[in-house]
Amino acid sequence: MATTEIFAKVARRIDGYQDLAIEYERRLTAIPALGPENNGEGEVKKAALIKEILQELGADVIEEINAPDDRVPDGYRPNLLVRFKGKSNAKTIWIMSHMDIVPPGELKLWETDPYEVVVKDGKIYGRGVEDNQQGMVAGFLAVRALKEEGILPEYDVGLAIVADEETGSKKGLHYVLSARPDAFRKQDIIIVPDAGNSDGTMIEVAEKSILWLKFTTVGKQCHGSTPEKGINAHKAAAHLIVKLNSLYQVFDKNDPLFSPPISTFEPTKKEANVPNVNTIPGDDVFYMDSRILPSYTVEEVEAKIQQMIKEIEQQFGVKVTTESPQREPAAPPTPVDAPVVQALKKAIKEVYAREGKPMGIGGGTVAAFFRRSGYHAAVWSTLDEMAHQPNEYAVLANLLGDAKVFAHVALQQ
């Protein structure tokens, strides 16, 4: 039977999985997997359900890699590496998803219980249904359809289902890559369905560096009517914010791979200083979020910022110190002609009749851990970007379509 006919059979099978997709989402959503940073107990209970589903699917190998964590009741965070055997084990088609979720936030902003799935107008509502259960369930459905049709994929299919993605991945993929450096191979196809766009055309292959900075400006507090007796830390900080805006002109390269195609330097959070109007503040704290194109190093940007700080210190007689809550140099990009990118482009064309486009993003994804380890990973999914929002939803048609894309990749020779 021709490959196109085989895929058509699998696709029809997946079309019949609407109720099953909802049921998987319902069962997973009912078990909140929150990390200890979010006052949760971790992913152990959710992992138990996932292992039960995987056994039902007939997984050939289910390996659990437990990262020690004394902050959770069970003392560890579970990570699962699962394999379904194909015609050849020369490489593995990996679909990587994560178990943990973020808290629902303000419950009054939700129209439904965040941990009870509600289906309305073709959308599945609940915390975690898109981030990241859509990708997880799509993987389940892809291998289930292949099994039920009695079709072997061309190569082994792997489901990597990890912990701790939402709070840094130290107990998740980072731990897996260090504990099991032989789990993945350079020739493997690695897909991370944890970001995307609504038409399924964005194939994320590169990320900007992330630099968050906290600026603390120290002057001298005094009465608002006698400014000559103090040093206005707030005024100096305001001038520093304006000066930092010139980073846009200093680091002005344009890279059309990214959206936006430039480095960004934006002041964000501002901490309270004095509580009353008639006091000149002696301390002032603000933050900046920078997303830096890979053509610049984080060190270059930091050096320029320190130069600007010295100028402000000399001008106003203040002392400015910085701390970095997050500092992530960009991982090496996945080449636009890498096999994983080409496989996804073929599948997207077949399933969605659209052209997939390799792109870079300003945000960080777990794929960076793969890329820093020398693996070519691509981040792809079809979604409305509802992650972390109230009334999070997954579009049912997207979930089924993504399952078809994964199945198509598994069938490619």
C-alpha positions as semicolon CSV with decimal commas, in nm:
position;residue;x (nm);y (nm);z (nm)
1;M;0,000;0,000;0,000
2;A;0,131;0,348;-0,090
3;T;0,243;0,577;0,191
4;T;-0,032;0,827;0,107
5;E;-0,297;0,555;0,143
6;I;-0,147;0,440;0,472
7;F;-0,149;0,792;0,610
8;A;-0,509;0,844;0,491
9;K;-0,614;0,541;0,697
10;V;-0,435;0,670;1,005
11;A;-0,581;1,019;0,959
12;R;-0,935;0,879;0,936
13;R;-0,873;0,682;1,253
14;I;-0,761;0,999;1,433
15;D;-1,071;1,184;1,312
16;G;-1,273;0,934;1,512
17;Y;-1,089;1,014;1,835
18;Q;-1,279;1,330;1,933
19;D;-1,442;1,175;2,241
20;L;-1,117;0,999;2,336
21;A;-0,921;1,324;2,313
22;I;-1,169;1,495;2,544
23;E;-1,157;1,204;2,787
24;Y;-0,777;1,211;2,801
25;E;-0,787;1,586;2,862
26;R;-1,051;1,541;3,133
27;R;-0,853;1,279;3,322
28;L;-0,525;1,473;3,302
29;T;-0,678;1,807;3,399
30;A;-0,835;1,660;3,712
31;I;-0,486;1,601;3,857
32;P;-0,314;1,938;3,913
33;A;0,060;1,887;3,873
34;L;0,206;2,196;4,036
35;G;0,569;2,232;4,133
36;P;0,672;2,317;4,490
37;E;0,747;2,676;4,383
38;N;0,373;2,701;4,322
39;N;0,283;2,529;4,650
40;G;0,219;2,201;4,473
41;E;0,313;1,838;4,534
42;G;0,481;1,779;4,197
43;E;0,390;1,540;3,919
44;V;0,387;1,193;4,078
45;K;0,008;1,147;4,074
46;K;-0,022;1,270;3,719
47;A;0,267;1,048;3,611
48;A;0,083;0,746;3,752
49;L;-0,216;0,823;3,530
50;I;0,006;0,880;3,229
51;K;0,180;0,544;3,283
52;E;-0,161;0,379;3,297
53;I;-0,254;0,538;2,962
54;L;0,080;0,439;2,810
55;Q;0,031;0,078;2,916
56;E;-0,314;0,084;2,753
57;L;-0,148;0,212;2,436
58;G;0,092;-0,082;2,437
59;A;0,418;0,104;2,491
60;D;0,719;-0,121;2,443
61;V;0,938;0,062;2,695
62;I;0,840;0,291;2,983
63;E;1,144;0,422;3,166
64;E;1,104;0,649;3,467
65;I;1,388;0,884;3,554
66;N;1,329;1,033;3,896
67;A;1,494;1,360;3,992
68;P;1,541;1,385;4,371
69;D;1,346;1,673;4,526
70;D;1,291;1,687;4,903
71;R;1,044;1,972;4,863
72;V;0,766;1,738;4,748
73;P;0,594;1,462;4,952
74;D;0,727;1,172;4,741
75;G;1,082;1,307;4,742
76;Y;1,125;1,303;4,364
77;R;0,999;1,445;4,035
78;P;0,915;1,184;3,770
79;N;1,027;1,198;3,406
80;L;0,914;0,938;3,153
81;L;1,094;0,815;2,842
82;V;0,859;0,594;2,642
83;R;0,919;0,399;2,322
84;F;0,698;0,242;2,062
85;K;0,900;0,023;1,828
86;G;0,907;0,093;1,455
87;K;1,052;-0,083;1,154
88;S;1,398;0,050;1,241
89;N;1,567;0,176;1,555
90;A;1,827;0,372;1,356
91;K;1,665;0,684;1,496
92;T;1,373;0,784;1,715
93;I;1,092;1,029;1,644
94;W;1,058;1,208;1,978
95;I;0,756;1,409;2,091
96;M;0,841;1,592;2,414
97;S;0,573;1,729;2,645
98;H;0,558;1,829;3,010
99;M;0,332;1,723;3,295
100;D;0,346;2,028;3,517
101;I;0,115;2,326;3,489
102;V;0,096;2,678;3,630
103;P;-0,163;2,777;3,894
104;P;-0,501;2,901;3,766
105;G;-0,450;3,248;3,911
106;E;-0,753;3,458;4,004
107;L;-1,042;3,212;4,011
108;K;-1,295;3,491;3,960
109;L;-1,155;3,535;3,609
110;W;-1,247;3,177;3,518
111;E;-1,591;3,099;3,379
112;T;-1,551;2,732;3,476
113;D;-1,367;2,524;3,735
114;P;-1,006;2,520;3,601
115;Y;-0,963;2,155;3,700
116;E;-1,287;2,026;3,545
117;V;-1,287;2,006;3,165
118;V;-1,572;2,180;2,986
119;V;-1,625;2,147;2,610
120;K;-1,792;2,433;2,428
121;D;-1,793;2,540;2,062
122;G;-1,518;2,296;1,969
123;K;-1,289;2,407;2,252
124;I;-1,174;2,214;2,559
125;Y;-1,147;2,444;2,863
126;G;-0,932;2,383;3,172
127;R;-0,593;2,458;3,321
128;G;-0,323;2,274;3,129
129;V;-0,541;2,160;2,838
130;E;-0,325;2,354;2,592
131;D;-0,007;2,393;2,797
132;N;0,098;2,119;2,760
133;Q;-0,166;1,848;2,743
134;Q;-0,255;1,924;2,382
135;G;0,090;1,811;2,271
136;M;0,088;1,518;2,510
137;V;-0,255;1,392;2,405
138;A;-0,177;1,444;2,036
139;G;0,120;1,210;2,086
140;F;-0,106;0,953;2,253
141;L;-0,353;0,966;1,965
142;A;-0,084;0,938;1,697
143;V;0,064;0,617;1,839
144;R;-0,282;0,478;1,918
145;A;-0,395;0,524;1,558
146;L;-0,084;0,351;1,426
147;K;-0,137;0,061;1,669
148;E;-0,506;0,020;1,591
149;E;-0,441;0,026;1,216
150;G;-0,166;-0,234;1,259
151;I;0,090;-0,002;1,099
152;L;0,452;0,014;1,209
153;P;0,614;0,358;1,190
154;E;0,931;0,380;0,985
155;Y;1,138;0,438;1,301
156;D;1,085;0,408;1,676
157;V;0,849;0,668;1,820
158;G;0,940;0,812;2,158
159;L;0,732;1,013;2,401
160;A;0,943;1,214;2,644
161;I;0,711;1,340;2,918
162;V;0,893;1,552;3,172
163;A;0,849;1,740;3,498
164;D;0,935;2,093;3,608
165;E;0,912;2,272;3,272
166;E;0,717;2,562;3,417
167;T;0,973;2,640;3,688
168;G;1,310;2,596;3,522
169;S;1,341;2,228;3,414
170;K;1,618;2,151;3,665
171;K;1,413;1,851;3,782
172;G;1,286;1,787;3,431
173;L;1,461;1,779;3,094
174;H;1,783;1,926;3,232
175;Y;1,804;1,639;3,479
176;V;1,714;1,379;3,214
177;L;1,988;1,499;2,979
178;S;2,247;1,483;3,257
179;A;2,131;1,151;3,409
180;R;2,076;0,977;3,075
181;P;2,307;1,139;2,818
182;D;2,257;0,835;2,593
183;A;1,878;0,867;2,580
184;F;1,882;1,088;2,270
185;R;2,096;1,069;1,957
186;K;2,210;1,331;1,706
187;Q;2,010;1,166;1,428
188;D;1,684;1,165;1,625
189;I;1,389;1,381;1,522
190;I;1,292;1,589;1,827
191;I;0,961;1,779;1,828
192;V;0,857;1,996;2,123
193;P;0,484;2,082;2,089
194;D;0,488;2,360;2,346
195;A;0,453;2,675;2,134
196;G;0,315;2,770;1,797
197;N;0,052;2,975;1,621
198;S;-0,313;2,937;1,528
199;D;-0,258;2,816;1,173
200;G;0,023;2,573;1,251
201;T;0,276;2,739;1,021
202;M;0,539;2,848;1,276
203;I;0,826;2,605;1,327
204;E;1,036;2,755;1,607
205;V;1,406;2,690;1,549
206;A;1,580;2,971;1,739
207;E;1,545;3,182;2,051
208;K;1,685;3,512;2,165
209;S;1,900;3,547;2,473
210;I;1,706;3,649;2,782
211;L;1,845;3,907;3,023
212;W;1,635;4,028;3,314
213;L;1,792;4,296;3,531
214;K;1,696;4,449;3,864
215;F;1,833;4,803;3,910
216;T;1,868;4,940;4,263
217;T;1,946;5,311;4,282
218;V;2,061;5,451;4,617
219;G;2,065;5,823;4,690
220;K;1,970;6,016;5,005
221;Q;1,619;6,060;5,141
222;C;1,499;6,405;5,242
223;H;1,191;6,629;5,260
224;G;1,031;6,713;4,928
225;S;1,060;7,086;4,996
226;T;1,439;7,075;5,046
227;P;1,576;6,865;4,759
228;E;1,922;7,019;4,802
229;K;1,958;6,821;5,126
230;G;1,916;6,484;4,957
231;I;1,982;6,289;4,639
232;N;1,668;6,187;4,449
233;A;1,711;5,818;4,367
234;H;1,384;5,812;4,177
235;K;1,490;6,097;3,947
236;A;1,826;5,930;3,877
237;A;1,653;5,598;3,803
238;A;1,411;5,772;3,565
239;H;1,705;5,922;3,374
240;L;1,867;5,577;3,364
241;I;1,550;5,426;3,215
242;V;1,554;5,688;2,940
243;K;1,925;5,629;2,875
244;L;1,872;5,252;2,856
245;N;1,626;5,308;2,572
246;S;1,925;5,397;2,352
247;L;2,021;5,028;2,364
248;Y;1,783;4,995;2,071
249;Q;2,017;5,217;1,865
250;V;2,337;5,050;1,988
251;F;2,223;4,692;1,926
252;D;2,022;4,762;1,613
253;K;2,073;4,454;1,395
254;N;1,768;4,308;1,222
255;D;1,710;3,936;1,175
256;P;1,395;3,845;0,976
257;L;1,400;3,493;1,124
258;F;1,261;3,643;1,444
259;S;0,936;3,816;1,529
260;P;0,996;4,093;1,622
261;P;1,317;4,096;1,415
262;I;1,511;4,312;1,662
263;S;1,657;4,295;2,011
264;T;1,422;4,444;2,271
265;F;1,502;4,634;2,591
266;E;1,196;4,720;2,797
267;P;1,159;4,856;3,151
268;T;0,886;4,658;3,327
269;K;0,830;4,613;3,700
270;K;0,862;4,909;3,939
271;E;0,885;4,860;4,315
272;A;0,733;5,110;4,558
273;N;0,973;5,359;4,714
274;V;0,839;5,617;4,962
275;P;0,472;5,596;5,070
276;N;0,407;5,972;5,078
277;V;0,422;6,252;4,823
278;N;0,640;6,496;5,015
279;T;0,945;6,275;5,066
280;I;1,227;6,248;4,814
281;P;1,317;5,878;4,791
282;G;1,664;5,762;4,883
283;D;1,610;5,422;4,720
284;D;1,445;5,322;4,394
285;V;1,410;4,984;4,225
286;F;1,301;4,897;3,871
287;Y;1,343;4,603;3,636
288;M;1,417;4,554;3,267
289;D;1,337;4,263;3,034
290;S;1,581;4,227;2,742
291;R;1,552;3,978;2,456
292;I;1,874;3,982;2,256
293;L;1,936;3,854;1,904
294;P;2,193;3,571;1,892
295;S;2,422;3,795;1,683
296;Y;2,504;3,980;2,007
297;T;2,638;3,831;2,329
298;V;2,479;3,894;2,665
299;E;2,819;4,017;2,785
300;E;2,821;4,292;2,519
301;V;2,486;4,420;2,637
302;E;2,583;4,401;3,004
303;A;2,903;4,598;2,940
304;K;2,710;4,876;2,766
305;I;2,457;4,890;3,048
306;Q;2,735;4,924;3,307
307;Q;2,880;5,212;3,108
308;M;2,541;5,386;3,117
309;I;2,513;5,324;3,491
310;K;2,850;5,493;3,553
311;E;2,736;5,797;3,360
312;I;2,420;5,824;3,573
313;E;2,618;5,774;3,895
314;Q;2,852;6,058;3,802
315;Q;2,569;6,287;3,693
316;F;2,347;6,243;4,001
317;G;2,581;6,125;4,278
318;V;2,391;5,800;4,329
319;K;2,503;5,438;4,352
320;V;2,339;5,189;4,114
321;T;2,369;4,812;4,154
322;T;2,224;4,537;3,936
323;E;2,108;4,181;3,989
324;S;1,997;3,934;3,723
325;P;1,685;3,728;3,810
326;Q;1,722;3,550;3,476
327;R;2,015;3,530;3,239
328;E;1,991;3,278;2,955
329;P;2,231;3,312;2,661
330;A;2,071;3,195;2,339
331;A;2,114;2,830;2,254
332;P;2,257;2,744;1,911
333;P;1,971;2,756;1,659
334;T;1,837;2,450;1,484
335;P;1,933;2,484;1,115
336;V;1,637;2,565;0,892
337;D;1,727;2,266;0,674
338;A;1,757;2,021;0,966
339;P;1,569;1,690;0,917
340;V;1,319;1,773;1,194
341;V;1,227;2,100;1,019
342;Q;1,190;1,933;0,681
343;A;0,980;1,650;0,827
344;L;0,745;1,897;0,993
345;K;0,712;2,104;0,676
346;K;0,606;1,794;0,480
347;A;0,354;1,694;0,745
348;I;0,209;2,044;0,785
349;K;0,163;2,064;0,408
350;E;-0,017;1,730;0,400
351;V;-0,239;1,784;0,705
352;Y;-0,311;2,158;0,700
353;A;-0,236;2,239;0,333
354;R;-0,012;2,523;0,451
355;E;0,357;2,603;0,427
356;G;0,551;2,567;0,751
357;K;0,797;2,849;0,816
358;P;1,108;2,824;1,035
359;M;1,109;3,117;1,281
360;G;1,278;3,249;1,592
361;I;1,103;3,378;1,904
362;G;1,183;3,609;2,193
363;G;1,061;3,374;2,462
364;G;1,247;3,077;2,601
365;T;1,140;2,715;2,555
366;V;1,262;2,384;2,689
367;A;1,402;2,309;2,343
368;A;1,701;2,523;2,441
369;F;1,822;2,237;2,663
370;F;1,826;2,003;2,363
371;R;2,003;2,260;2,146
372;R;2,271;2,331;2,405
373;S;2,334;1,957;2,417
374;G;2,386;1,945;2,042
375;Y;2,046;1,813;1,931
376;H;1,838;1,970;1,657
377;A;1,496;2,026;1,812
378;A;1,199;2,212;1,668
379;V;0,913;2,362;1,866
380;W;0,581;2,326;1,687
381;S;0,211;2,308;1,761
382;T;-0,119;2,452;1,636
383;L;-0,268;2,659;1,913
384;D;-0,427;2,988;2,010
385;E;-0,155;3,067;2,266
386;M;-0,381;3,044;2,571
387;A;-0,100;2,926;2,800
388;H;-0,111;3,070;3,156
389;Q;-0,430;3,264;3,085
390;P;-0,766;3,234;3,263
391;N;-1,015;3,022;3,068
392;E;-0,731;2,838;2,897
393;Y;-0,855;2,620;2,613
394;A;-0,735;2,380;2,346
395;V;-0,910;2,371;2,010
396;L;-1,022;2,012;1,953
397;A;-0,962;2,030;1,578
398;N;-0,605;2,150;1,642
399;L;-0,539;1,864;1,882
400;L;-0,653;1,608;1,625
401;G;-0,466;1,785;1,346
402;D;-0,144;1,786;1,545
403;A;-0,185;1,414;1,611
404;K;-0,203;1,365;1,234
405;V;0,114;1,570;1,187
406;F;0,299;1,352;1,439
407;A;0,170;1,038;1,269
408;H;0,277;1,169;0,929
409;V;0,629;1,239;1,056
410;A;0,642;0,885;1,198
411;L;0,548;0,742;0,859
412;Q;0,804;0,938;0,658
413;Q;1,090;0,732;0,520
